[in-house]
Amino acid sequence: MLSVTALMLSLWLTIQKWTGNIDSLAGCGADSGCLNILGSKWSMVMGYIPVSVFSCLLYLTMIISLRMRGEWVFWLQSLFAWIILSAAVWFIGLQVFILNTICSYCMVMHGLGIGIALIFLTSISRAQGPRRGLIRTLLPAVILVGSLALVQHYGPAPDTHRLEKSSTDKLKPKTPVGIDIHSVGQGRLVYFMADTKSYRVASLPHLGRPDAKHVVVKYFDYTCEACLATHEYLDDLISRYPSQLAVVVLAVPLERGCNAHMPAGLKDHPNACKLARLSLRVWKAQPEVFAEFHQNLFDCCQQPYEVAEAIAYSMVDPERLNAVDGSWVEAVLQQNVTDYASLVQDTPVLPKLLIKESVLLNGKTKDRETLEHLLKKELLIEP
């Protein structure tokens, strides 16, 4: 019964993985622990084979072996039991010590696997003795699981993002009078979604030159690891293509205190609202230090909020910071959140990058080179 349950769950995860439902993306979104793990390179082998395919084969073989007899059957059951147990230890350790997040589906799978392996190993030990029945298959099992881990680490990485074309009316202003704070102000306007959504570059927090040939818009959260990785990729690309690329950065806090549109299943990210408001205040008070402060917020997001606030007051004149119009900060923040409510309907992960017109990048690319190639292809960026 345990093996059949594990087989069904493995098969379901495989189908969901291949169809992109759970999930081909890495980012912060609904049940983000599962999305970040199942969207990472550790969920795949050679970039396109879900790990759950191998667990399907293992559990299917274990079920079939229950109807068979013979010395070789004991050997096979012992080997597969050690493989399942070793794999559970490896993947649980990966979640706890390396990825620092937990996938509930994965943990149920590993819990079932540990139970199945212990039952098999105990039965074989009683039938043949521990040394003869068990020890001879332990080393091969560890070698096989270790080889799998090496292939995952050094082999081709899977795509961890999704490029889609969103509906052109998705980001139309939702306020009663139709005023979108993102388009208020003076200077250059950039348009998306068939010109139904616009952003006033110089008036909004941005990185790079406001007159750069191409402007993309990023919705993100300071407490999201995938958002940090994308920030680092974009920061490097802006420095390499200063006249070609600028990024409008719009913070969307993953905290219900200021974001009522967070999908069910996503835990609040502590201090996300405070960090978003503080970044807007720094931008409004002294735009020239914003890029440095933006990086500092990513670096200290796991520390007490007072650390970020102290950094802000050390970089910006306190009188200017305290004089920032709070209504503007709230208006921008709530428009960011309103846009987020529309953008997460198809795919819940952050960051989200509006590249051009209605082309939207969801999640984190597997590396900077992938993002650079994508932007060059979509925007025709030149050196």
Backbone torsions as a table, in degrees:
resi	resn	phi	psi	omega
1	MET	NA	-41.4	177.2
2	LEU	-63.6	-41.8	-178.5
3	SER	-66.6	-39.9	177.5
4	VAL	-64.8	-42.2	177.8
5	THR	-61.2	-45.2	179.5
6	ALA	-64.7	-38.3	178.4
7	LEU	-63.6	-45.1	-179.1
8	MET	-63.7	-41.7	178.7
9	LEU	-66.4	-40.4	177.5
10	SER	-63.0	-42.0	-179.7
11	LEU	-65.9	-41.6	178.3
12	TRP	-62.4	-44.4	179.0
13	LEU	-62.5	-38.6	179.5
14	THR	-63.4	-46.6	179.8
15	ILE	-63.3	-45.4	179.9
16	GLN	-63.4	-37.6	-179.7
17	LYS	-66.8	-46.2	-178.5
18	TRP	-68.8	-29.4	178.5
19	THR	-87.4	-5.6	176.4
20	GLY	81.1	15.5	178.8
21	ASN	-83.6	-41.4	175.6
22	ILE	-134.9	109.5	-62.1
23	ASP	-130.8	153.6	178.1
24	SER	-89.8	3.3	-174.8
25	LEU	-111.2	150.0	172.4
26	ALA	-113.8	122.0	-179.4
27	GLY	179.5	-175.8	179.9
28	CYS	-103.8	115.3	-177.9
29	GLY	-162.2	-154.7	-178.7
30	ALA	-59.0	129.5	-177.8
31	ASP	49.5	53.1	-168.3
32	SER	-61.6	-25.4	176.5
33	GLY	-59.3	-46.4	178.7
34	CYS	-67.4	-43.2	-178.4
35	LEU	-64.2	-41.8	-178.1
36	ASN	-67.4	-35.3	180.0
37	ILE	-80.5	-48.6	-179.0
38	LEU	-73.1	-11.1	174.2
39	GLY	-101.1	5.5	-178.2
40	SER	-94.4	172.0	179.5
41	LYS	-66.1	-21.5	-178.0
42	TRP	-74.9	-9.0	177.6
43	SER	-89.8	-5.2	-174.7
44	MET	-129.5	161.1	173.2
45	VAL	-124.4	129.5	-177.6
46	MET	59.4	22.0	172.8
47	GLY	85.8	-11.7	-176.8
48	TYR	-144.3	-4.7	179.0
49	ILE	-103.7	115.3	177.6
50	PRO	-62.5	140.6	177.8
51	VAL	-58.1	-31.9	-178.6
52	SER	-63.7	-18.2	174.5
53	VAL	-60.5	-42.0	-178.8
54	PHE	-69.8	-36.4	177.5
55	SER	-68.2	-33.8	174.4
56	CYS	-58.3	-47.2	-179.4
57	LEU	-64.5	-40.7	179.9
58	LEU	-61.7	-50.6	-176.2
59	TYR	-69.7	-34.6	176.4
60	LEU	-63.0	-43.4	178.2
61	THR	-64.5	-39.8	178.4
62	MET	-62.3	-41.3	179.7
63	ILE	-64.4	-45.7	179.5
64	ILE	-62.4	-38.3	-176.7
65	SER	-65.8	-21.0	179.7
66	LEU	-65.8	-20.0	179.0
67	ARG	-95.8	5.5	-174.1
68	MET	-119.6	160.8	-179.3
69	ARG	-133.5	158.7	176.2
70	GLY	129.6	161.0	-178.4
71	GLU	-60.1	-42.5	-177.9
72	TRP	-66.3	-27.9	177.5
73	VAL	-67.5	-42.9	176.3
74	PHE	-60.3	-41.0	-179.4
75	TRP	-63.2	-45.4	-178.9
76	LEU	-64.9	-44.2	179.0
77	GLN	-62.5	-41.3	178.5
78	SER	-63.2	-45.3	179.5
79	LEU	-60.8	-48.9	-177.3
80	PHE	-67.6	-34.8	177.7
81	ALA	-63.9	-43.3	177.7
82	TRP	-65.4	-37.2	178.2
83	ILE	-62.5	-46.7	-180.0
84	ILE	-61.4	-43.6	-178.9
85	LEU	-67.1	-43.2	179.2
86	SER	-64.7	-40.8	179.5
87	ALA	-64.8	-39.0	178.7
88	ALA	-63.2	-43.5	178.4
89	VAL	-61.7	-43.9	-178.7
90	TRP	-63.9	-49.9	-174.4
91	PHE	-74.3	-31.3	174.0
92	ILE	-67.2	-44.4	176.7
93	GLY	-61.3	-37.3	177.9
94	LEU	-60.9	-44.6	-179.8
95	GLN	-66.7	-43.8	-172.4
96	VAL	-76.8	-43.9	-169.9
97	PHE	-102.6	-22.0	-176.8
98	ILE	-109.5	-53.4	-178.5
99	LEU	-82.0	-20.5	177.9
100	ASN	56.0	34.7	175.5
101	THR	-154.3	158.8	-172.8
102	ILE	-119.2	135.1	172.8
103	CYS	-103.6	116.7	-175.9
104	SER	-64.5	-38.6	177.8
105	TYR	-61.4	-44.4	-178.7
106	CYS	-64.4	-41.7	-178.2
107	MET	-66.7	-35.3	174.5
108	VAL	-63.8	-43.8	177.8
109	MET	-58.5	-47.3	-177.5
110	HIS	-68.9	-35.4	176.3
111	GLY	-62.4	-44.9	175.3
112	LEU	-60.8	-43.4	-179.1
113	GLY	-61.2	-43.0	179.5
114	ILE	-63.1	-43.4	178.4
115	GLY	-61.7	-44.9	179.4
116	ILE	-63.2	-45.1	-178.4
117	ALA	-62.9	-44.2	-179.1
118	LEU	-64.9	-38.1	177.4
119	ILE	-63.4	-46.1	179.2
120	PHE	-62.7	-47.7	-176.6
121	LEU	-65.1	-38.6	177.7
122	THR	-64.8	-42.5	179.8
123	SER	-64.9	-43.4	-180.0
124	ILE	-66.1	-38.9	179.1
125	SER	-61.9	-41.3	178.9
126	ARG	-67.0	-34.2	-175.9
127	ALA	-79.7	-36.2	-171.6
128	GLN	-124.7	-8.4	-175.8
129	GLY	94.4	143.9	-172.7
130	PRO	-63.7	-40.0	-174.8
131	ARG	-70.7	-47.7	-176.5
132	ARG	-72.6	-40.4	-172.3
133	GLY	-84.9	-21.6	-170.6
134	LEU	-121.0	-50.8	-169.8
135	ILE	-61.8	-33.6	-175.5
136	ARG	-68.6	-17.9	-179.9
137	THR	-104.8	-4.4	-177.8
138	LEU	-67.3	-49.4	-177.1
139	LEU	-61.7	-47.6	177.3
140	PRO	-58.0	-37.5	-179.9
141	ALA	-65.4	-44.6	179.5
142	VAL	-63.2	-40.7	178.5
143	ILE	-62.3	-42.5	-179.4
144	LEU	-65.1	-44.2	179.1
145	VAL	-67.2	-39.6	176.6
146	GLY	-62.0	-38.9	177.9
147	SER	-64.5	-39.8	177.0
148	LEU	-60.4	-45.0	-180.0
149	ALA	-61.9	-40.8	179.7
150	LEU	-66.0	-40.4	178.1
151	VAL	-63.5	-41.1	178.6
152	GLN	-64.4	-39.9	-176.5
153	HIS	-72.6	-44.3	-173.1
154	TYR	-100.5	-13.2	-179.4
155	GLY	-79.0	-179.4	179.2
156	PRO	-59.3	136.9	178.4
157	ALA	-87.9	146.0	178.4
158	PRO	-76.8	159.9	170.9
159	ASP	-65.9	136.3	-178.7
160	THR	-120.8	21.7	-179.9
161	HIS	-137.4	169.5	177.0
162	ARG	-139.8	130.9	177.9
163	LEU	-103.4	128.3	-178.8
164	GLU	-140.3	163.9	175.7
165	LYS	-108.8	109.9	-175.5
166	SER	-81.2	159.3	178.5
167	SER	-63.6	144.3	-171.3
168	THR	-70.3	-19.4	-179.3
169	ASP	-101.5	10.8	-173.6
170	LYS	-62.6	-36.5	-175.4
171	LEU	-109.2	27.8	175.0
172	LYS	-64.4	145.5	-179.5
173	PRO	-53.9	134.7	-178.0
174	LYS	-105.7	1.0	-177.9
175	THR	-74.5	156.7	-176.5
176	PRO	-56.5	-34.6	-177.9
177	VAL	-100.1	3.7	176.1
178	GLY	74.0	20.1	-179.3
179	ILE	-92.1	125.3	178.7
180	ASP	-107.1	114.2	-177.0
181	ILE	-60.0	-23.2	-179.9
182	HIS	-65.2	-23.4	-177.8
183	SER	-102.3	2.0	-177.6
184	VAL	-81.7	141.7	176.6
185	GLY	124.5	-164.2	-178.3
186	GLN	-115.3	157.8	174.3
187	GLY	100.0	-162.2	-170.2
188	ARG	-66.9	134.1	172.2
189	LEU	-108.5	136.2	172.1
190	VAL	-114.7	143.0	-171.0
191	TYR	-116.7	145.7	176.7
192	PHE	-139.4	172.9	176.5
193	MET	52.3	56.0	179.7
194	ALA	53.4	41.9	176.9
195	ASP	67.0	15.8	177.2
196	THR	-88.5	-11.4	179.6
197	LYS	-132.3	131.4	-178.2
198	SER	-135.2	156.6	-179.2
199	TYR	-133.8	131.3	177.5
200	ARG	-89.0	98.9	-167.3
201	VAL	-56.0	-53.4	-174.0
202	ALA	-67.2	-21.3	-177.9
203	SER	-89.9	-12.3	-177.5
204	LEU	-111.1	154.0	176.4
205	PRO	-55.9	128.6	179.8
206	HIS	-149.4	161.3	177.0
207	LEU	-118.1	136.6	-176.8
208	GLY	93.5	-175.7	-176.9
209	ARG	-81.2	131.8	-179.6
210	PRO	-65.0	-17.6	178.9
211	ASP	-98.1	13.4	178.1
212	ALA	-58.6	151.4	-175.3
213	LYS	-59.5	-40.2	-177.3
214	HIS	-121.7	135.3	176.6
215	VAL	-122.6	126.2	173.1
216	VAL	-112.1	159.8	-176.8
217	VAL	-120.9	126.9	-178.2
218	LYS	-115.2	124.8	169.9
219	TYR	-98.3	127.8	-169.4
220	PHE	-154.6	176.6	173.6
221	ASP	-136.1	138.8	-177.6
222	TYR	-66.3	-22.4	-177.7
223	THR	-95.7	9.5	-177.4
224	CYS	-100.4	121.0	-177.2
225	GLU	-64.7	-39.2	178.2
226	ALA	-63.5	-33.6	177.7
227	CYS	-67.8	-37.4	177.1
228	LEU	-62.9	-45.4	179.8
229	ALA	-60.4	-44.6	179.3
230	THR	-64.6	-37.9	176.4
231	HIS	-58.7	-44.9	-178.7
232	GLU	-65.3	-39.6	177.4
233	TYR	-62.6	-47.4	-177.5
234	LEU	-66.8	-38.8	-179.9
235	ASP	-60.3	-40.9	178.2
236	ASP	-66.6	-40.3	-179.2
237	LEU	-68.8	-36.5	177.2
238	ILE	-62.6	-40.8	179.2
239	SER	-68.7	-28.3	179.7
240	ARG	-83.4	-29.1	-178.5
241	TYR	-128.4	64.3	-173.1
242	PRO	-62.5	-32.5	-179.3
243	SER	-90.0	-6.6	-174.0
244	GLN	-105.4	-24.1	-169.1
245	LEU	-140.2	132.8	170.3
246	ALA	-136.9	156.1	-176.2
247	VAL	-131.4	120.8	169.5
248	VAL	-81.2	125.6	-174.7
249	VAL	-112.2	117.1	-175.8
250	LEU	-118.8	110.1	-176.1
251	ALA	-74.4	129.8	175.6
252	VAL	-119.8	98.0	-175.9
253	PRO	-65.9	130.8	175.3
254	LEU	-88.6	62.8	-179.0
255	GLU	-148.8	128.2	-173.3
256	ARG	-68.6	-13.1	177.7
257	GLY	-59.8	-28.5	178.3
258	CYS	-134.1	3.3	-179.5
259	ASN	-134.4	94.6	-178.0
260	ALA	-80.6	-1.2	-175.1
261	HIS	-101.9	12.5	179.7
262	MET	-65.8	134.1	179.8
263	PRO	-62.3	152.5	176.9
264	ALA	-62.7	142.9	178.4
265	GLY	98.1	-16.8	179.7
266	LEU	-90.6	123.9	179.3
267	LYS	-75.1	148.5	176.0
268	ASP	-61.6	140.9	174.0
269	HIS	-96.7	110.3	-175.5
270	PRO	-55.3	137.6	175.6
271	ASN	70.5	5.3	-178.4
272	ALA	-61.3	-40.7	179.6
273	CYS	-65.3	-44.7	-178.9
274	LYS	-63.3	-42.1	-179.1
275	LEU	-65.6	-40.0	179.2
276	ALA	-63.9	-45.6	179.1
277	ARG	-63.5	-41.1	-178.9
278	LEU	-64.1	-39.7	179.0
279	SER	-63.9	-39.5	178.4
280	LEU	-66.1	-37.9	178.2
281	ARG	-64.5	-43.8	178.5
282	VAL	-63.0	-42.5	178.5
283	TRP	-59.4	-46.1	-176.5
284	LYS	-69.2	-35.0	-176.6
285	ALA	-77.6	-40.4	-174.9
286	GLN	-154.8	82.4	-174.6
287	PRO	-56.7	-29.8	-175.1
288	GLU	-67.6	-18.8	179.0
289	VAL	-102.9	2.5	-173.3
290	PHE	-62.9	-42.9	-176.3
291	ALA	-57.9	-44.0	178.7
292	GLU	-66.6	-41.8	-179.3
293	PHE	-67.8	-36.9	177.0
294	HIS	-55.7	-45.6	176.9
295	GLN	-65.1	-41.3	180.0
296	ASN	-60.8	-36.9	179.6
297	LEU	-65.1	-39.6	175.2
298	PHE	-62.5	-40.9	-175.8
299	ASP	-68.6	-31.8	-174.0
300	CYS	-112.2	15.4	-173.7
301	CYS	-64.5	-23.7	179.7
302	GLN	-88.4	-5.8	178.6
303	GLN	-90.9	167.6	178.0
304	PRO	-54.9	147.0	-178.1
305	TYR	-55.7	-32.1	-178.2
306	GLU	-59.2	-27.2	177.8
307	VAL	-65.7	-47.2	179.3
308	ALA	-63.8	-40.2	180.0
309	GLU	-64.9	-39.7	177.9
310	ALA	-63.9	-38.8	177.6
311	ILE	-63.3	-42.1	179.8
312	ALA	-60.4	-45.6	-178.4
313	TYR	-72.1	-20.4	176.2
314	SER	-80.5	-21.8	-177.6
315	MET	-99.5	-25.1	-175.4
316	VAL	-122.9	143.1	177.1
317	ASP	-58.4	124.3	-176.2
318	PRO	-53.6	-38.8	-179.0
319	GLU	-64.3	-41.3	178.7
320	ARG	-66.9	-39.6	-178.9
321	LEU	-66.9	-41.4	-179.0
322	ASN	-72.5	-20.4	-177.0
323	ALA	-87.9	-1.3	-178.1
324	VAL	-62.7	137.9	180.0
325	ASP	-67.3	109.5	-178.3
326	GLY	-65.2	-28.9	179.9
327	SER	-67.6	-35.4	176.2
328	TRP	-65.0	-44.3	179.3
329	VAL	-57.6	-47.1	-178.2
330	GLU	-67.3	-37.1	-179.8
331	ALA	-64.2	-45.4	179.1
332	VAL	-65.2	-44.4	-178.9
333	LEU	-60.4	-44.9	-178.4
334	GLN	-70.8	-30.9	174.9
335	GLN	-69.0	-38.0	174.8
336	ASN	-58.2	-45.5	-178.4
337	VAL	-66.4	-38.9	177.8
338	THR	-62.4	-43.5	176.6
339	ASP	-62.0	-42.1	179.2
340	TYR	-57.3	-41.7	-179.3
341	ALA	-58.4	-34.5	178.3
342	SER	-79.0	-40.4	-173.5
343	LEU	-72.4	-25.1	-177.0
344	VAL	-88.4	2.1	-178.6
345	GLN	-64.8	-35.3	-179.7
346	ASP	-88.2	-45.5	-177.0
347	THR	-141.6	125.0	-170.1
348	PRO	-81.8	-6.7	-170.2
349	VAL	-78.8	153.4	168.4
350	LEU	-114.7	155.0	1.6
351	PRO	-78.2	166.0	173.1
352	LYS	-124.6	131.2	-173.8
353	LEU	-122.9	111.9	172.9
354	LEU	-78.9	116.3	-173.0
355	ILE	-95.2	-50.4	176.8
356	LYS	-162.0	150.2	177.8
357	GLU	43.9	-112.3	-179.8
358	SER	-114.3	20.6	179.4
359	VAL	-83.9	121.6	-174.1
360	LEU	-123.8	129.3	175.6
361	LEU	-98.8	122.3	-179.6
362	ASN	-106.2	132.6	175.9
363	GLY	83.3	-176.1	-175.9
364	LYS	-98.9	132.5	172.8
365	THR	-70.6	157.4	-174.0
366	LYS	-69.1	-21.6	177.1
367	ASP	-162.9	173.2	-178.6
368	ARG	-65.3	-37.4	-178.2
369	GLU	-60.7	-39.4	179.0
370	THR	-63.9	-43.3	178.5
371	LEU	-65.6	-41.4	178.9
372	GLU	-61.5	-45.5	179.2
373	HIS	-60.9	-41.6	-179.1
374	LEU	-64.6	-46.0	-179.3
375	LEU	-66.7	-38.0	177.6
376	LYS	-63.0	-39.8	-178.8
377	LYS	-68.9	-43.7	-175.4
378	GLU	-79.3	-37.4	-174.0
379	LEU	-105.1	-7.3	-177.5
380	LEU	57.6	45.8	178.1
381	ILE	-66.4	135.8	179.7
382	GLU	-116.6	151.7	177.8
383	PRO	-59.6	NA	NA
